[in-house]
Amino acid sequence: MDVIPVIVSGIASGSAYALLALGIVIIFRSTDTVHFAIGDTGTLVVYIAALAVAQGAPLMVALVIALLLGGLIGSATQRLLIRPLGHRRNIVFIALVVTIGLGLLIRALIGAVWGHQATPFAPLISGSVSIAGVVIAANKLLATGIALAAMALVGWFFGRTALGAAMRASAEDPFAARLVGLNADRIALLSWFLGCSLATLALFFLAAESSLTPTLANHPLFRAFAGVFLGGLTSMPGAVAGGFAIGVLDNLAGRYVSANFRDTIVFGVIVAILFLRPAGFMGALRTERV
């Protein structure tokens, strides 16, 4: 049986989905906004990082630049586009439309400046490693390790630091957070910075695995949202677990059923699960007083 190699490969693939899913949930919990442009923002930043590499910058320096720039663009998006929307009753829908529009604009900008052809993007390291009988590119393995380290760091930040606790409190009840003196606007900016930086990290390594295109984020973001819905839109651990689960499920469906129907199978399973657990496995149903 070759199920173990398939699972190992799925975990490696799922690390990018888990990072994207974690970024989505961090932003949603801070501002009730599903940031549909998070993937396009990360793609734009990776193009800029590729430009820096072409000018002679080392790849690790380009990665650091990309993380900072991705976070800054995320914070600017929150301040300039989301915050002015205020606290209207239909804020979720309005913000959804705004972020979808932003994503389309970013994709058009990328196409106008860099074109629509695939551009090679060098990996941080070359070669391959054999694990459990499956050969995995060393760059993909490094990406998985960095992704796991980033998730552990985020978990420590939210669970062990005063600022992380303040961000969690603000996400749970923004009004109560303001009453006790927490700056909700500053926390929202930091959440968007962190969420978009995580998405940029995922797309940086995904570009190295294949190539850099304006639609680089389409496929991974599709699966990241599946991971979010599977784990729970309000749960950061659930988003991470869901992202890895989607990576494994995607590989199993492609290997044992059909590569042509892997999307159908993955989302068929998600729909079935959501019928049983609408908030996801680790999410909580939200209630509002009217």
N, C-alpha and C positions, 0 to 999 in steps of 0.2 A: 504493500500500500504506500502511496506517495502523498497521503493526506498531510503528514507533518511538514514536508517541504512546502506544500501549498499554503498551509497556515502560517509558516514562517515568512514566506513571501508576502502574504496578506497583511501581516503585522507591520512589515517594512513599508508597504504601500499605505497602510492605514495611519501611519504617523503624520503624514501631511494632512489627511482628512481630520485627524484629531486636533492638530494645531489650528486649522481653519475653524473647526467647530468651537474650540475653546475661545477663539477671538470673537466669534459671533455672539456667544453666550455672555461674555464679559461686557460687551457693548450693550446687548439687550437688557441685561440686569441693571445697568447704570442709567439708561435713558429710555427704556421701553421702545427701542428702535431696532428693527431688523435691518442691518446694514448690508443691503444687496450689492453695494459697490465695493465691498471689502476686497473681493478678488481682483477687480479691475484696478483698484488703487495699488495693490501689491504688484500687479503685472507692470504698471507704469514705473514703479520704483525699481523693479528688476531691470527694466530697459535702461534706466538711468545708471544703475550699477554696471551694466554691460558697457555703457559708454565710458564710465570711469576706468574699467579694466582695459578697454581699447586705448585709453590715454596713458596706460602704464601702471595703474594702481594695482596692488596685489589683491587677489580674490578675497582674502580675509578682511582687508580694509574696505573693499567694496561691499562686503556683507554687513559690516558695522555701519557704513554710510546708509545702506539700504534700510536697515532696521530703524535708525534714527529718523530718516526721511519719511519712511512709511508711517511711523508714529506721529510725526509732525503734521503730515497731510491728514491723518485721521483726526487729530485734535482740531485742525483748522476746519475740517468738515463739520464737526460737532458745533464749533463756535459760530461759523458763518451760515450754515444751512439748517441745522437741527435746533439749536437753542432759540433762534428767532421765532420758531413755530409755537413756542410757549407750551401751555398745558391744556390744549383743547381736548374735547372728548374724543375726537377722531384723529388724534395725533399719530397713532400707530399707522393708520392708513395713509395719511399725508406724508409722513416720513418715509414710508415704503415707496411711494411714488417718487419722492425727491431722490432717494438713493438709487432707485432704478434709473432715473434720468441721468444722475451723475455718472453711473457706470457706463451708460451709452455714450456720454460725452467723452469720458476718458478713453474708451475704446476707439472712438472716432479720432481723437487726438493722437493716439499711438499709431493708427493707420496712416494719418496724414504726415507724421514726422518720420516714422521708421518703415512704413510700408506694411503690407500684409503677408509677406513671405516669411517663412521660418528662418530664424537666425540661430546659429550654433551658440551654445553657452557652455563654457568650460567648467568641468566639475572641480571641486576643491582638491580631490585626490582621484587618482586613476587606479585601474586594476579591479580585481574581484576577489570575493571570499566565499568559501563553501561552508554552509551551515546546514546541518541536518540533511545533507545530500543535495541541497539546492544552492546553485551558484548565484550570489547576490553581488551587484556592483559595490565596490568599496565606498563610493560616494553615497549610495543609497543607505548603506549601513551607517555611515557617518551621520547622514541626515537623520536617521532614526535615533541615534544616540543623542544628537544635539536636541532633537525634538523632545525626547524623554527628559533630558536635563532641563529644558525650558519649562516643561509642564511641572516638573518637581519644584523648580524655582518659583513658579507662579503659585503653586499650592502652598509653599512655605510662606510666600509673601502675604497671601490672603489669610492664612491660618495662624501666623506667628508674629506679625508686625502690627503696630498700632494703626498705621495707614491702611493696611489691608483690612483690618477689622472695621475701620471707618467706612471703607468702600463697601463692605458687605452690609453694614448697617444702613447706609444710604440707599443701597439697592433694595433692601427689604422694605423700608419706609422712608422715602425722601422727606416727607413733611416732619416726621419725628426727628430725623437727622438734623434738619434745620433748627428745630427747637432746642437741641442740645449743643448747638454751635458748630455743627459740621458744615463745611463749605461744599454744597452739592454741586455747584458749577465746576469747581476745581476738581472734584472727584470724577465728574463726568468727562472732563478733558483728559485726565489720567487714564480712565478706562478706555477711551477711544484710542489714545496713544498706544496702550498696551495691546489692545485687540488687533489693531492694524499692524503693529510690529510683528505679532505672532503670525498673521496671515502672510506678511512679506517674507518671513523666514521660511514658511512652507513653500511658497512659490519660487523662492530663490533656488531651492534644491530641486523642485519639480522641473524648472527650466534646464537644469544641468542634466536631468535624467532623459529629457527628450530634446526640446529646442524651445526657443523663445518666440512666441507668436502673440498677436493681440488677444486671441481667445484662449490663452494658456490656462486661465482660471475656470473656464466653463465646466469641464469634466470634474475637477477636484471639488469645486464649490457645490456642484450638484450632489456629490456624495457627502460632503461636509454637512449640508443641511439635513440629509437623511440621517446622519449620525446625531445631529442635534435633536431631531424629532424622536429618534429612538431612545436617546439617553434622557432627554428632557430639556426644554428650552430655558428652564430656570436653574439647571444644575450644571456646574462646571465639571465635577467628576463624571457626571453622566454624559456630557458632551465628548469628553476624552474617551471614555469607554465606548460610546456610540461610534466615534470615528474609527477606532481600531476594529470594532465589530463589523462595520461596513467594509473595511479593507479585507478582512478575512472572508466575509460572506461573498463579496464580489469575486474574489479569487476562486472560492469553492464553486460558485455558480459557473464561472467561465471554464473551470477545469472539468467538472463532472456533469454539467448539463449542456450548455451551449454558450459560446462567447457572443453569439449574436443576440441572445436573450438575457444577458447578465443584468442589464438595467431593469428589465421587466421583472426578473426574479427578485432582485434586491428590493425593489420598491413594492412588489407584491407582499413580501415578507413584512416590510415596514408598515404597510396599510393594515395587514392582519394584526400586527402587534398593537397598533394605535387603536384598533377597535376594542382590544382588551384593556389597554392602559393608555387613555388619551393624553395624559401628561408625560408619557415616556416612563421608562423604568425607574428613573431616579428624580424625575421632576415632580412638582407639586401643582395641583390645580389652583388657579387663582380665583378668588372671589372678590366681588366689589359690592359695596352698599349702594343702594339706589333710593 
